[in-house]
Amino acid sequence: MATRATIRFATREEGVPFDKHPQQWHAQFYNHYDGYPEGLGIEIAQSFSNYNKINGWEVEALDIVHSDVEYIYYIWQCHGKSEPWISIFHMIDWSVPENSREGKCIFVGTPDMLLKKFAPEQIETEEFLCDDYDCSEHGCANDLNFQPFPGECCKNTN
């Protein structure tokens, strides 16, 4: 069975937390197979940390909404920031159109943090590349079931 995912590229903006869906994104792709964090999530992180290429993505118009995706990934980027951040939402209820459901934020962090959480055997060092986050507040604290990874925060510190 296919694990479908949508991948969206968004700009890091002041006041927009990483654990919420942004109102706008600049590019959107569809991935039909292996969209779970241990598959596609690792591929995305490796593309930033090891410059690996990703195959199988289909470019989509920004307004296309799939009602059957299991995961939505946001890749947050901004000129002048050291590296991107990645948010992963598990879209649980397929019976509700995507634009009227939030899903559950299951991960927020840098590519290195994603690898450490979902593929720890691939991390060679304990140091993260990211140096531009502030952990004094945790944006995911509203979800009592959210298990942050050490050093993982949801607050956008632009």
C-alpha positions in Angstrom: 0.0 0.0 0.0 1.3 3.5 -0.9 2.0 6.0 1.9 1.2 9.3 0.1 2.7 12.6 1.1 2.7 16.3 0.1 5.9 18.3 0.4 5.6 22.1 0.6 8.3 24.7 0.7 7.5 27.7 2.8 9.4 30.9 3.8 10.3 31.3 7.5 8.4 34.3 8.7 8.3 36.1 12.0 5.5 34.9 14.2 4.7 31.8 12.2 5.4 28.7 14.4 6.8 25.6 12.8 4.1 23.4 14.4 1.2 25.1 12.5 0.3 24.9 8.8 1.4 28.2 7.1 -1.1 30.1 5.0 1.2 30.2 2.0 3.9 28.1 0.4 6.0 28.6 -2.7 6.3 25.1 -4.2 4.5 21.8 -3.8 5.3 18.3 -4.7 3.5 15.0 -4.4 5.2 11.7 -3.4 3.2 8.5 -3.9 5.3 5.9 -2.0 7.1 5.7 1.4 5.9 9.1 2.6 6.4 8.2 6.3 9.1 9.9 8.3 11.4 6.9 8.3 11.3 6.9 4.5 10.6 10.2 2.8 11.6 12.2 6.0 15.0 10.6 6.0 15.4 11.3 2.2 14.6 15.0 2.7 17.0 15.3 5.6 19.8 13.5 3.7 19.2 15.8 0.7 20.2 18.7 2.9 22.9 17.1 5.1 24.5 14.8 2.5 23.3 16.5 -0.8 21.5 13.3 -1.8 19.0 13.5 -4.7 15.4 12.6 -4.2 13.5 10.7 -6.9 9.8 10.2 -7.4 8.5 13.7 -6.6 5.8 15.1 -8.9 5.6 18.9 -9.2 2.1 20.2 -8.5 0.2 23.4 -8.7 0.1 25.2 -5.3 -3.7 24.9 -5.0 -3.9 21.1 -5.5 -5.2 19.4 -2.4 -5.1 15.6 -2.0 -7.7 14.1 0.4 -5.7 10.9 0.8 -2.2 12.0 1.8 -1.0 10.5 5.1 1.7 13.1 5.7 2.4 16.7 4.9 5.9 18.0 5.1 6.8 21.7 5.3 10.4 22.7 4.5 11.0 26.1 6.0 13.7 28.2 4.4 14.9 31.8 4.6 17.9 33.6 3.1 20.5 34.2 5.7 19.5 31.3 8.0 22.0 28.5 8.5 19.8 25.7 7.4 16.1 24.8 6.8 13.7 23.4 9.3 11.3 20.6 8.6 7.7 20.1 10.0 5.9 16.8 9.6 2.2 16.5 10.0 0.4 13.2 10.2 -2.9 13.6 8.4 -5.0 11.0 10.2 -8.6 11.4 9.0 -8.9 10.8 5.2 -12.7 11.4 5.3 -12.3 15.2 5.8 -10.8 17.4 3.0 -7.2 18.4 3.7 -7.9 22.2 3.8 -10.3 21.8 6.7 -8.2 19.5 8.9 -5.0 20.2 10.8 -3.5 16.8 11.3 -1.0 16.2 14.1 2.4 17.8 14.2 4.8 14.8 14.9 8.1 16.5 14.2 9.7 19.9 14.0 13.5 20.4 13.6 16.5 20.6 11.4 17.6 17.9 9.0 20.1 16.7 11.5 17.5 16.4 14.2 15.2 14.5 11.8 18.0 12.0 11.1 18.8 11.7 14.8 15.2 10.9 15.6 14.3 8.6 12.7 17.7 7.2 11.6 20.1 7.6 14.6 22.5 5.1 13.0 23.3 7.7 10.3 24.4 10.5 12.7 28.2 10.7 13.1 28.3 13.5 15.6 26.1 14.8 18.5 26.5 18.4 17.3 23.7 19.9 15.3 24.3 22.3 12.4 21.6 24.6 13.5 22.5 27.5 15.7 19.6 29.9 15.1 16.8 28.5 17.4 15.7 29.6 20.8 14.4 26.8 23.1 13.2 29.2 25.8 9.6 28.5 24.6 8.3 25.3 23.1 5.5 25.9 20.5 4.3 22.3 20.7 3.7 22.4 24.4 0.0 22.7 23.7 -0.1 19.0 22.6 0.5 16.9 25.7 1.2 13.8 23.5 4.0 15.5 21.5 7.4 14.1 22.4 10.0 16.7 21.4 13.4 15.4 20.5 16.3 16.8 22.7 17.0 20.3 21.3 13.9 20.3 19.2 11.7 23.4 19.4 8.8 24.8 17.4 9.4 28.5 17.9 10.4 30.3 14.8 13.2 32.7 15.8 13.5 34.9 12.7 
